[in-house]
Amino acid sequence: MSNKQKTLKAPVTFDGRGLHTGVAVKMTVAPADDNQGIRFRRVDLEGAPEIPALADFVVDTSRSTTLGRGEAKVSTAEHILAALWTIGVDNATIEIDGPEVPIMDGSAREYAAAIERTGLAEQECEIKYYQVTEKISFAIPEKGVAIEMWPDDHLSVSVHIDYDSRVLGNQYAVFDSARDSFADQIAPCRTFVFLHELEPLLVGNLIKGGDLDNALVVVERPAVNGELDRLRTLFNKPDIEVQAGYINHVVPHFHNEPARHKLLDVLGDFALMGVRIRGRIMATRPGHFANTETVKTMRKQMRKEGVKPTFIYSPGAEPVYDINAIKNRLPHRPPFLLVDKIVRIDDQSIVGIKSVTVNEPFFTGHFPDEPVMPGVLIVEAMAQCGGILALHGMDPDYFYSTYFLKIDGVRFKMKVVPGDVLQFELRLLEPIRRGLVHMEARAFVGDKLACEADLMAQVTPSGKRP
């Protein structure tokens, strides 16, 4: 079986309503480059801001998993993420024109079917894995919630739910990625809600896009005080009835469909790891909060183990831009030109190199007896590299000026000293619009992360070339 990353062979589009907002949404899942991961793009907002599908960007887990970055948010992300991640899509851009992923039939069935129908395209880079090496636990004892992870050579998930329900009883579900079909066994399982929870949700201005066709409604006791009459009015369905513990003669797809749906949610939330997982997940009464908190713990552990460069630099290879080509694109000049060569560039990303020598003028005062490259100059060097990326798609007949607008999330991980070779890797976080450039930037020395930051700049024409 190939160990290469994969993306979709072609875009696939879905139309539907958000479960909680009721807003009509169009969502297109499009192929993406190696190592991008999965990202949401709010095309209805100015600048089409992107939100990485990572646990770091979880902003709410009250009724679904909501991701947010600045003013941009996307809720109910778990079903489409479960389908992409589990079927094998490593890189995708999810363009969405509203604040919530469409609920469809309350499951991931349509998502999984469309992804399998479209097919996957193999890419150049290797799949990234997080190997569970020791027990990881998260628990909320007072609620009976527990999630444990154990080492294994592939991903498997087991879920146990017990809500003291006479209809549901104790339910178990298992998914083994080496053996089971997600599309057949997990994806068709719909979300569920208890009747006594339904009316408060409606009154609370939630589940505006809810329908008896996209959820299992579990009835524990006979309806009282006109509950069914109110539901008939709210849903505009005069034929609502209760039979065998479910509203409207609903027949579950599986005897343990609610447990399987909880497993579906676990897969969608654990997709927020951003890489594939080798480990065994055992979850009791899981929910979005517990799921995403566990993933955050795992991501912290992964960061401790270190972010690695995605490009292998060969000093003898011909550069894409040498120093003369760089000077033709940037207005900077020595001693403030801090990029020596560009070794890779495309429309979305760039890799640049800076050889740090003892002859750098800043070492005279920083510091005479312990030369250390100032952190602000590392950030400036990354920004110059990003400037070349920004100008890569600009009209070559003009000169341009580039100015910082914002620097966020700067972290320095190690000292940079004479003899080090800095490798800069920058990637656009969203398309360049009106000269606004938003980039994720990292600087490495060998395979060690030296600095990282989010950079935003404004590029403006400064005159026509002669």
C-alpha positions, 0 to 999 in steps of 0.5 A, a space after each residue: 500500500 502506498 505511503 504517499 500523501 493523497 488529495 482528490 482527483 477533482 473538486 466535489 461540491 455539496 449543497 445543504 443547510 447548516 444543522 444549527 444555523 439553518 443557513 443554506 450553504 454551498 461547499 466545494 472540496 478541492 484538491 490541494 498541494 502536498 503538505 497543506 493539510 486540510 483547510 477551510 476557506 470562507 469564500 463569503 468573507 472579505 479576503 476569503 480567510 482560511 482556517 486550518 483543520 487543526 485542534 489549535 483552532 477549535 473555538 466551541 464544542 457545545 453541540 458540534 466542533 467549531 473552528 475559528 480564526 479571527 472573525 472567520 468560523 466554521 461549525 459542524 466540521 466533524 462529518 466532512 473531516 471524518 470522511 476525508 481523513 478516514 478515506 485517505 485525503 491528506 490535503 484539501 481546501 474546503 471552500 464554503 460560503 457560510 458559517 456551517 458545514 451542511 448537515 446533509 442527512 445527519 451522517 457522512 454518507 454523502 460525503 464518503 460516497 462522493 469522495 470515493 466516486 471522485 477518487 484520490 490522486 497520489 502526491 509526491 510527499 510521504 504521509 506524516 504520522 503521529 505514533 502513539 508511544 505511551 498511554 494518553 488519557 483524558 477524563 471527566 469522571 463526573 460525566 462518565 467520560 473517558 478517552 484513552 490512547 495506546 500504542 499500535 501500528 495502525 489506527 483503531 477506535 472503539 466507543 462505548 456509550 451508556 446514557 441510562 436509556 431504555 431505548 438505546 441501552 449499552 452500545 459498543 462500536 469498533 472501527 479498525 482502519 486495517 480491516 473495516 470500510 468507513 463508507 459502509 460501516 460508519 459514514 451512514 450513521 446519523 446524529 441522534 437526539 433525545 426528545 426531551 432535548 429537542 424542544 429546548 434546542 429549538 426554543 434556544 434558537 439552535 438546530 434551525 436546519 434540523 429535520 426529522 430526516 437528518 437525525 434519529 429522535 429517541 423517545 424515552 417516555 410517552 410525550 406529555 403536555 402537547 410535545 408532539 403537537 408542538 413538534 408537528 407545528 415546529 417541523 410542519 409535519 402533521 404526521 409525527 408519531 412515535 413507535 419503538 422508541 423513535 419518532 416517525 417509524 425510523 429504522 436505525 441502519 444498524 442496531 448500534 447506530 448511535 454508538 457508530 455515530 459517536 465513533 464517526 464524531 471521534 474520527 472527525 475530531 481526531 482528524 484535527 491532529 493534522 497528521 495520521 495516527 498510529 494508535 488505538 483509541 478507546 472512548 467511553 461516552 465521548 463528546 466533542 470537548 473530550 475528543 478535541 482536548 485529547 487531540 490538543 494534548 497529542 499535538 502538544 506532544 508532537 510539537 515537543 518532538 519537533 516540527 521538521 522541514 518539508 524540503 531537503 536542501 542540497 547545497 550543490 543543487 542549482 538555485 531557482 533564484 541566485 543572489 542577482 535574481 533576488 536583487 532584481 526582485 527585492 529593493 533590499 541591499 547589503 548589509 540588509 539583504 538577508 536571503 542568499 538564494 531561493 531553492 524552491 517556489 510555486 504559487 503557494 510556497 517558497 523555500 529560501 536559504 541564508 548562510 550565517 557567517 561571522 562577517 555579518 555586521 550585526 555580530 560586532 555588537 550582538 554580541 562580541 563575545 557570544 555572537 547570536 543572530 538577532 531574532 528580529 533579523 531572523 523574522 526580517 529574513 523570513 519576511 524577505 523570503 515571503 516578499 519574493 513569494 508575494 512578487 512571484 505572481 505580480 506584474 514583472 513590469 513594475 517595481 513593488 514595495 512591501 510593508 509589514 502589517 502584522 506579525 503574530 505568534 512569533 516563537 524562537 526555539 534556538 540560537 542562530 550563530 555563525 556557521 549555521 545555515 537557515 532554511 526558510 519555509 513560507 506558505 500562503 495562508 490565503 490567496 493574495 487579494 488587493 496586495 494583502 499577503 498572509 503567510 505562515 513562516 518557519 526557519 530551520 537550522 538543519 532539521 531543528 526549528 529555529 523560529 516560526 511566525 504568522 506574517 501579514 504584509 501589504 505589497 504595492 506598486 512603486 513605479 514602472 520598470 524602465 
